[in-house]
Amino acid sequence: MPVADGETLNGPITNPRDLERVLPEGGKSSKDVPTPACFGKRRQDAMKHFSHTKRVGNYLVGKMINKGSFAKVMEGMHIPTGQKVAMKVIDKKKAKQDSYILKNMKREPRIHQMITHPHIVQLYETLETENSYYLVMELCLGGDLMDRICDKKKLEETEVRRYTRQIMSAVEHLHRHGIVHRDLKIENFLLDENNNIKIVDFGLSNTLKFESLSEELLNTQCGSPAYAAPELLAHKKYGPKVDVWSIGVSAFAMLTGTLPFTVEPFNIKQLYQKMVNGEISPIPPDTSSGAVHFMHLLLEPDPDKRPTVKEAMKDKWLNEGFIRKPLNCITYKNRLRPDELNMIVLNYMTENLDLSLSEVINVLINNRPSPVMAAYCLLLKKLLKYQKEHKTMKKIEPEEWNPPSRTIWQEAAENHGFLRKLPTQLPSLQTEN
């Protein structure tokens, strides 16, 4: 369960003495940590592209990136840092007309607070105005996977394998924390600047109790029919394996450029019948037998016979070429420990943004979407980009985090001496039902 404002998982930080638990050895402050030049760069160049746009909180709202039935995604700019973000704008009037949409809108930020993974988009902050709700997230500069498939007609197996491994790693993380996405599809897979997958849109996601993950507990019919598992279309109770089916549909779409099950004109009953009969669309003859087997494995219509994500991750084709990096089930922490925080960024925030160190630490180690979280994440992103451009830090690919014995923050600390090891250890977050 999310903790209350002003509390950490180790209890509240209420006075300077409490900071001894989270500051470097001896309780010293970070005043001696130098401020990098990149934080002081002027933001006029970034702001000129938003000169005729409205302001919401600490953001300027720019052009529209995408649009749905009750929400749209806009490009935004975080004024304090000059960094671009994505802003999901939800129409209050439309949301209030549909209780299901309203409930899911409130659930999405809570689910984001429960998870942190390199292939899941980071939620920075939530905002509310008279007419709209805003979810401020990281902007994926690589575009979306759908455009990539459309440009190439279909993707090479090596590329499909790489993307699918990243998707499965993220989904296994979700399932491990009792979360079923329920709307996995090509349109919800974006690409960052390093061509890595970022899963978005948790509006239809739901949570399960840890002890019930192997049972069929959910019954709401939702998601896109073309990607929905047969048991979901049939209004049967279902569990996390519906996500496995959706990954199979997505892998098929990447490999062939088409969907595995289609009906013209569209009819859900006929679509369902095709699924349970295994009437899969033609697969290109140059597709390897391993890839074909993998798709059939995930597109098993009987959920009792369909593998879990954890089981599917052991597939031979999926791990081909990754002998030294098998796709293991990695427990990515959904909380940062104080010793993983970047002291350069913390120092800048306390010295220049009029924030107390205890306030910043409380927000970050509890993964709480807020202006503080947004400032920290965007400043860190700016710092890492600066270090990369000036070759002051080794580039770390997500695949190199397998297993994540240390994080990118720890790597930075060791490479640059930002930070000493801290004794504080935090327990894992308990998933809420």
N, C-alpha and C positions, 0 to 999 in steps of 0.2 A: 504494500500500500504506500502511496506517496506520503512523505512525512510533512508535517506542518511547517509553515514559514518560520524561519529562525531556528530550525533544528536540523541536525545531521543525524546519520544513522548511529552515531556514537553519543547522541545527546545534544542539547542546545549549546551554542557558543554565545555566551551572554556578556563576557567581559574579557579584557585583554589577557588575563591569566589563562583563560581557556585556550588561547591561541598557541600555547606551548605544545598542545597536542597535535597541531597541524603545521606549525612553522618548522623550518630547518632546525637542526640540532642547536640547542641552547635558546630557542625561542627568539632568534634574531630576526629582524625585519629584512625586507628585500631592497632596502634603499641603496645598497652598494651595487645592485645589479644594473648594468648600463642599459639605457634606452636606445634601441636600434634606430638608425636614420629613417627606416621605412615608415615608422609610425608617425613621423613628423612631416611626411610629404604632403604637399598641398592637394586638395581634392577638387580643384576647379575643373580639371580635365574630365573627371568622372561626372561631375555635376552638370556640365554643359549639355549632356544628353537628356537631362531631366529638368531643363529650365522651364518648361511650360506644363509641368505636371503637378498634381496635388500632393500634399504632404499628409501622412498618417503616422502619428507617433514620431519615431526617429527615422522614418523612411520617406523617400520620394517614390511615388508610384509611376512607372513608365508604361511601356507598350505591353499589349496582351500577347501571351505566349500560347495559351490554349483556352478552350471554353467548353463547359459541359452544360447540363440541363439546369443546375442550380448553383454552379460555381464557375469561376474562371481563374486562370493563373496569369498573374502579371509579373513583369520584370520590375524589380525595385532596387533602390540604392539605400544602404545604411549610411546616414549622414555622418555620424561620428567617425567612421572608418573609410568611407568612400567605396566600400565593397558592395558588389551587386548580390542580390538575393532573389528568390522566387517567392511571390506572395499569392497564396490561394485565397481568393475573395469569395465569401459565401453570402448570398443575398438573404438577409434576415427575414424578409417578408415571405419568400418562397420556402425557406427552411421551417418557419413557424406553421406553414400550411400543411406540412408533412411531419408528423411526430417521429416517424422512423428516421428521416433525414436529420431532424433536430437531435435525436438521441445519438446518432452516429457522429454528428459533428462534435458533440461534447466528448465522445469516447476517443476520437482520433488523437487529441493531444495527450490524453492519459496513457494511451498505448505507446506513443512515442517516448514518453517519459520512462517507460519500462524497458526500453531497448536501446542499445548502442552497437552498431555494427558497420564495418567499412563499406558494405554494399547495401545499406539502408539509408535513405536520405535523412539528414539531421534536421530536426525541428528546432528553430532558434527561439521563437517568441510567438505569443498569441495576442491579438489586439481586437478591440471591439469599438465600433462607432455606432452612430444612430441607425444606420442602414445596413451595415455589413459586419461580418466576422472575418478576421484575417489570421491565416496561419503563415508565418514567415519561416521559410526553409532555405537550405543551401541551394544555390543555382547550379544546375548541371550543364556545363558549357559544351559538352560533347553532343548535345542534342538527344533525340530519342531513338530507340532501337528500331522502331517501325520505319523511320526514314532510311536508316541504314539498309534494312532488308529490301525496301522498295527500290533503292538506288542500285543494289547489286542483284536483284531478283531473288537470290538465295545466298546464304553465307557458306563459306568453306567449313569443313568439319572441325578444323583446328580452332576456328573462331567460335563456332557453336559450342564446342567443348569448354572453351575458356569462359564464355558467358554463362553457360549452364552450371558450371562449377561454382561460380560466384553467386548465382541465384540460389542454388541448393545450400550453400554455406549460410546464406542469410536466412533462408526459410527454416533450416534446421535450428538456427538460433531462435527464431520466433517460436517454433514448436517446443523447444526446450524451456521456454519461458511461458508456455501455456497460451500462445497466441496463434490463431488461425487467420490467415490473411483474407481468404475467400474471394479475392478479385485479382489474382495473378494473371497477367496477360501482357502481350508485347507492348501495348500502349502504356503500361505502368512500369516499364523498364527504361530508365534514362541512362545516359552515358556521361561520365565526368570528363574533365580535360585530359585524363590519362587513358581514356577508352575503357574505363571500368564501369560495371553495372551499378546502378543505384535504384533500389525498389522504392516506389512512391505510392501514394494514395492508400491510406489505412482507414478510409471512411467506412468500409464494410467489414473491417476486422472485428474479431471478438475474442474473448478469453475463456479458457477452460481451467479447471482445477488441475494441479499437477497429477493427482492420483487418478484422474479420469482421461488422460491424454489418449489412452488406447481404446476408449469407448466411443460410441457414436452418440454424441450429446446434443449437437446443434440441430435446428430444424428450419431455420429461416431460409427461404429461397432467395438468393441474391447473386450478384455478379453477372458476368456476360455469358449467355447460354453457350456460345461457341467454345468457351474455355471451362464451363462448369461440368463437374463430374456427374455421371448418370444418377447416382443416389441423391444428388442435390436437385436435379431436374425432376426426379420422381417424388419429391417432397418427403423423402425418407430422412430419418435422423442420420447425421454424419459427423465425422471428426476431422482431424488434421490431414487425412489422406486425400481430401478434396484438393488440397494444394499440390499434392504430388501429381494428380491428374492434370492440373493446370500447367505445371512445369512440363509435362509430357507434350501437351498441346503446343506450348511455346517453343519447345525444342524442335518439334515437327515443323512449325511455321518457319523457324530459322533455317532449317536444313532444306526445305522444299519450296519455300515461298508461298505455300498455301496452308489452309487449315485441314486437319485430319478428317473432320466430319462436317459436311456442308449439305444443305437442303435448299432447293429452289423450286417454288417460292418457299420462304422460311416457314417452318412448322416445327414447334418444339417436340410434339409427339413423334414425328418422323425422325427428327434429329436424335432423340433419345433412343429410338429403335435401332438406328444405325450404330450408335455407340455400343449398346448391349450386344449387337450382332457382330461387332468388330469389323464393320464395313469401312475400313480406312481408305482415304484418298490415295491415289497412286504415288509411289515413292520413286524418285529418279533412280534409274538402274546403276548409276555410278556411286550410289550411297553404300558405304561399307556395311558388312553384315553386323558388325558391332554396334553401329549407330542404329540400324533397324531394330536389333534386339533391345537396345536401350529404350527406344520409343515405345515398342510393344510392352515392355516391362512396366513403364509408367502409365500406359493407356490400357491397363487391365480394368475392364468394366466392373468386376467384382471387388469391392473394397476389402473383403477378407483376404483376397489373393494379391491385391496390390501392395507393393512394399511401402514401408515408411520412408521418409526422407533419409533417415539414418541408414537404412538397409540399402536404398538406391545409391547412396554415396559410395558404396563399395564396388559398383559396377566396373567391369574391366575397361570398357570403352571410355568411360568418364575419366578414368585415371591414366589412360594411355598417354605416354610422354611426360608424365608427372611422377616418375618412379621415386624420386627423392622428395616429392611433395604430395603424398597421397591425400585425398580429400577426407581428412579425419573430421570427427565431430569435435569442434573446438568450442570451449566455453568462453565466449567473449563476454567480458564483464559489462554489465549495464550501468555500472557506477565507476566514476573516476575516484581513485584514492588521492588524498592530498599530495602524496609524493610523486604523483604523475602530472601535476599541474606545472605549467611553464612559468617560471618566476619572472622572466622578462615581461611577459604579458601581464601577470598579476601586478608587477611593480608599476607598469604604465597605467593600468586601470585605477590603482589606488592613488597614484600621484596626479593623474590628469583628468579622471572622470569622476572625481569626488565620491569614490566608493570605499567602504571599509573593507579590509582584507577578510574579516570574518563573514561579511555579507557575500562577497564573491565566492569564497570557499564553500559556504553553505549551499549556494545555488548550484555550483558545478558538481559537487560530489553527490548531489541528489538529482542531477540531470533534469533540472526544472526549467522548462521554457520560460524565458523572461528577458528583459532588456540586458541584464547582466550576462546571461548565457549567450545572447546574440553578440554582444561586444567581445566577449572572450573568444568565441569561436572564430569570428571574423578577423580579429586582431591576430590570432594564432595562424589563420590561413594566410594572412598578409605577411607575417613573419616568415613562415615556411617558404612562401614563394620568393621572398627576398633572399633567404639563405640559399635556396636552390639556384637562383639567378647568379648569385655571387659565389656559388660553389663552396659554401661554408658548412654544408651538411649533406651527407649521403642521401640520395633519393631512395625512398622506401616504397616498394610496390606492395599492394595488399597481399599478394601471394607469399611475400616474404614474412608475413605475420603468422605463418603456419609452422609450428604452433606459436601463438603470441606470448612467448616467454617474457617479452617486454614490449611496451607500446612505443609509438612514435615520439611521445613526450619523454619517455625514459631514454630513448635513443638520443634525443636532443640534449637531455641533461648530461648524459655520459660523454657526448662528443664535445660539449661546450662548457661543462662545469657550471651550468645554471643552478644546479639543485643538488642538495645532499639527500641521502636516503632518510626517510622519515619512519618512525616506528608504528604509526597509526595503521591499523588494518580494519577494513570495513566488511561486514557480512553482505552476502548477496541479497538483492531485492526480492521480496516475496511477491509473486504474481497475484494480482487481485482477480476475483471471479467476475 
